[in-house]
Every structure is written in structure tokens, then in C-alpha cells.
């Protein structure tokens, strides 16, 4: 499994070599952790798979957990790109937020790295708002500024969204929810933000496929 890690283009041969080494470490870590689970993979496993020494590993990362940040950042970027493709120019904050919630829940539910970061790492990724980055918060802000969403506190609203997503992921991982859990979650979140029930139900079930 290849994992593309976006960085600034290197300008010297040494920088290019360093970037290639770092990318090789990340790709090896992503594949091993996805196959075995994060806890079961050691730094030695990663260095062996990447064919680098321990010293080289520590030139790029301080710990095994430190490897996860760029991997999750890349996955978060992929979620945002999917939302842009599905929205296809539609700037309605309700549609974009619901689409992001649905894609994020489905992605995180099926990804061992995301799951570990959310539930076991003890890092700020426990807060999905920070883990997923700026776009969903931007949609929230635009919805509040335009009157699309009717809530008094953006911080409180996002905390409720964050908690709802954690709750859904927890129950989903325990096989207590059906396959439409992401759609139901998006619908109720929109309703909590003041979107009328029938409209919230429709938006939460818009097709996610792109042409």
C-alpha cells in the first residue's frame, strides 16, 4: 500500500534523498500498522521494512507515535478532497458539513490508523475537529455567519458534533449500528444545528458517488 506524503519540493540532492527516506519510513509504517494494528508494530519492524537503521529513523521521527501525525494528516486531506469532489462546487455549509461527517465516519470506521489515533493515542486526535483540520470548522463558521445554522456557540456546537461522531464510531466498532449509521448521524447533527428535519434527512442522504 502506497502512502503519498505531501511536502515542499526539495531543492538539493541531499534534501531529495532525505525526503525519499522519510517517505519510505512512512509507507512502511502505514502498511505494517494497517495490516497488524498500531500496537503490534515496533520501530524495529518499521526500520526493517523500510530498510533503514534506527539512527536514520530518529533523524526523522522522535517515536512511533510521531510517525502517525503525517499519516493522519494525509488521510484528513483525502477526506477534504472527497468532500470537494462530492460537493462539486456546491457551497451550502449544510451539504458540505453533512458530506464531511459521512465520509469521515466511514473512513475512520474502516481505518486501523484513524481508529487508534481517535481512541487510543491520547493525542489531540481524540478531538476530531483538530484531527480533521480546518475545512469542517470553516463550513461551521460559514453556516453560522450566513444564518444557515442556528446555534449560539460555535465551540459548543462543534463539541457536540465531535462527541456525536465519537459515540457513533464507538457503537459502530461494537457492531451495534447498521450501515446507514453515518447518514443518521449527519441528519441528527444537521437538525441540532437548526436545519429543518425533512431537509436534514434529504441532505444527509445525497449520493456520495462522483461522476
C-alpha positions as CSV (number, residue, x, y, z in Angstrom):
1,X,0.0,0.0,0.0
2,X,1.5,3.3,-1.1
3,X,1.0,6.4,1.1
4,X,1.7,9.7,-0.6
5,X,3.0,12.3,1.8
6,X,2.8,15.9,0.5
7,X,5.8,18.1,1.3
8,X,7.6,21.0,-0.2
9,X,9.7,20.0,-3.2
10,X,13.3,19.5,-2.1
11,X,15.9,21.7,-3.8
12,X,19.2,19.8,-3.2
13,X,20.2,16.2,-3.8
14,X,20.6,15.8,0.0
15,X,17.1,17.1,0.6
16,X,15.7,14.8,-2.1
17,X,17.4,11.8,-0.6
18,X,16.2,12.7,2.9
19,X,12.6,13.1,1.6
20,X,12.7,9.8,-0.1
21,X,14.0,8.1,3.1
22,X,11.2,9.8,5.2
23,X,8.6,8.7,2.6
24,X,9.9,5.1,2.7
25,X,9.6,5.1,6.5
26,X,6.1,6.4,6.4
27,X,5.0,4.0,3.7
28,X,6.4,1.0,5.6
29,X,4.8,2.2,8.8
30,X,1.4,2.7,7.2
31,X,1.4,-0.7,5.6
32,X,2.5,-2.6,8.7
33,X,0.1,-0.7,11.1
34,X,-2.8,-1.2,8.7
35,X,-2.1,-5.0,8.5
36,X,-1.2,-5.7,12.1
37,X,-2.6,-2.9,14.2
38,X,-0.6,0.0,15.6
39,X,0.2,-1.6,18.9
40,X,1.7,-4.7,17.3
41,X,4.2,-2.8,15.2
42,X,7.6,-1.8,16.6
43,X,10.1,0.7,15.4
44,X,12.4,-2.3,14.5
45,X,9.6,-3.6,12.3
46,X,9.3,-0.3,10.6
47,X,13.1,0.2,10.1
48,X,13.4,-3.4,8.8
49,X,10.5,-2.9,6.3
50,X,11.9,0.5,5.2
51,X,15.5,-0.9,5.1
52,X,16.9,1.9,7.2
53,X,18.8,1.9,10.5
54,X,17.4,3.1,13.9
55,X,19.6,6.2,13.7
56,X,18.0,7.1,10.4
57,X,14.6,6.7,11.8
58,X,15.3,9.0,14.7
59,X,16.6,11.6,12.3
60,X,13.1,11.9,11.0
61,X,10.8,11.0,13.9
62,X,11.0,11.0,17.7
63,X,8.8,8.0,18.3
64,X,6.5,5.5,16.7
65,X,3.5,7.8,17.6
66,X,5.3,10.7,15.8
67,X,5.0,8.7,12.6
68,X,1.3,8.8,12.8
69,X,0.8,12.5,12.5
70,X,1.7,12.9,8.9
71,X,-0.2,9.7,8.0
72,X,-3.3,11.0,9.6
73,X,-2.8,14.5,8.1
74,X,-2.7,12.8,4.7
75,X,-5.8,10.9,5.4
76,X,-7.6,14.0,6.6
77,X,-6.6,15.8,3.4
78,X,-8.0,12.9,1.5
79,X,-11.4,13.3,3.3
80,X,-11.4,17.1,2.4
81,X,-10.7,16.3,-1.2
82,X,-13.5,13.8,-1.4
83,X,-15.9,16.3,0.1
84,X,-14.9,18.8,-2.6
85,X,-15.5,16.3,-5.3
86,X,-18.9,15.2,-4.0
87,X,-20.0,18.8,-3.4
88,X,-18.9,19.7,-6.9
89,X,-19.0,23.4,-6.4
90,X,-22.0,23.5,-4.0
91,X,-21.0,25.8,-1.2
92,X,-24.1,25.1,1.0
93,X,-22.5,24.7,4.5
94,X,-25.1,22.1,5.5
95,X,-24.4,19.9,2.5
96,X,-20.6,20.2,2.9
97,X,-20.7,19.5,6.6
98,X,-23.0,16.5,6.3
99,X,-20.9,15.1,3.4
100,X,-17.7,15.5,5.5
101,X,-19.3,13.8,8.5
102,X,-20.5,10.9,6.4
103,X,-17.2,10.4,4.6
104,X,-15.2,10.9,7.8
105,X,-17.2,8.3,9.8
106,X,-17.0,5.7,7.0
107,X,-13.3,6.4,6.5
108,X,-12.3,6.3,10.2
109,X,-14.5,3.3,10.9
110,X,-12.6,1.2,8.4
111,X,-9.1,2.5,9.0
112,X,-7.0,1.0,11.8
113,X,-4.7,4.0,12.0
114,X,-7.5,6.5,12.3
115,X,-9.2,4.3,14.9
116,X,-6.1,4.1,17.0
117,X,-5.5,7.8,16.9
118,X,-9.1,8.6,17.9
119,X,-9.5,6.0,20.7
120,X,-6.1,5.0,22.0
121,X,-3.3,7.5,21.3
122,X,-4.1,10.1,23.9
123,X,-3.1,12.8,21.4
124,X,-5.2,15.7,20.2
125,X,-6.6,13.4,17.5
126,X,-9.0,12.4,20.2
127,X,-10.6,15.7,19.2
128,X,-11.9,15.1,15.7
129,X,-12.1,18.8,15.0
130,X,-8.3,19.1,15.3
131,X,-7.6,15.7,13.8
132,X,-9.6,16.5,10.6
133,X,-8.2,20.0,10.2
134,X,-9.8,23.3,9.2
135,X,-12.4,22.6,6.4
136,X,-15.3,21.3,8.6
137,X,-14.8,24.1,11.0
138,X,-14.8,26.5,8.1
139,X,-18.1,25.1,7.0
140,X,-19.5,25.5,10.5
141,X,-18.3,29.1,10.6
142,X,-19.9,29.9,7.2
143,X,-23.1,28.3,8.3
144,X,-23.3,30.3,11.4
145,X,-22.3,33.6,9.7
146,X,-24.9,33.1,7.0
147,X,-27.7,32.0,9.3
148,X,-27.8,28.5,7.8
149,X,-27.1,27.1,11.2
150,X,-29.0,28.4,14.3
151,X,-26.8,27.9,17.4
152,X,-25.5,30.3,19.9
153,X,-22.0,28.9,20.4
154,X,-19.8,27.5,17.6
155,X,-17.5,25.9,20.2
156,X,-20.4,24.2,22.0
157,X,-21.8,23.1,18.6
158,X,-18.6,21.6,17.4
159,X,-18.0,19.9,20.8
160,X,-21.4,18.2,20.4
161,X,-20.6,17.2,16.8
162,X,-17.2,15.8,18.0
163,X,-18.9,13.9,20.8
164,X,-21.7,12.5,18.5
165,X,-19.1,11.2,16.0
166,X,-17.1,9.6,18.8
167,X,-20.3,7.9,20.0
168,X,-21.2,6.7,16.6
169,X,-17.7,5.3,15.9
170,X,-17.7,3.6,19.3
171,X,-21.1,1.9,18.8
172,X,-20.2,1.1,15.1
173,X,-17.0,-0.6,16.2
174,X,-19.0,-2.7,18.6
175,X,-21.3,-3.8,15.8
176,X,-24.3,-2.1,17.4
177,X,-25.2,0.1,14.4
178,X,-26.4,-0.5,10.9
179,X,-24.6,0.5,7.7
180,X,-26.6,3.8,7.5
181,X,-25.2,5.0,10.8
182,X,-23.2,7.8,9.1
183,X,-26.3,9.1,7.3
184,X,-28.4,9.0,10.5
185,X,-25.6,10.8,12.4
186,X,-25.3,13.5,9.8
187,X,-29.1,14.0,9.8
188,X,-29.4,14.5,13.5
189,X,-26.3,16.8,13.6
190,X,-27.9,19.0,11.0
191,X,-31.2,19.0,12.9
192,X,-29.2,20.0,16.0
193,X,-27.8,22.9,14.1
194,X,-31.3,24.2,13.2
195,X,-31.8,22.6,9.7
196,X,-35.5,21.6,9.3
197,X,-36.0,17.8,9.8
198,X,-37.1,17.0,6.3
199,X,-34.3,19.0,4.7
200,X,-31.8,17.5,7.1
201,X,-32.9,13.9,6.1
202,X,-32.6,14.7,2.4
203,X,-29.2,16.4,2.6
204,X,-27.8,13.5,4.8
205,X,-28.7,11.0,2.0
206,X,-27.4,12.8,-1.0
207,X,-25.3,10.5,-3.2
208,X,-21.6,10.4,-2.3
209,X,-20.5,9.0,-5.6
210,X,-18.8,11.3,-8.0
211,X,-19.2,11.1,-11.8
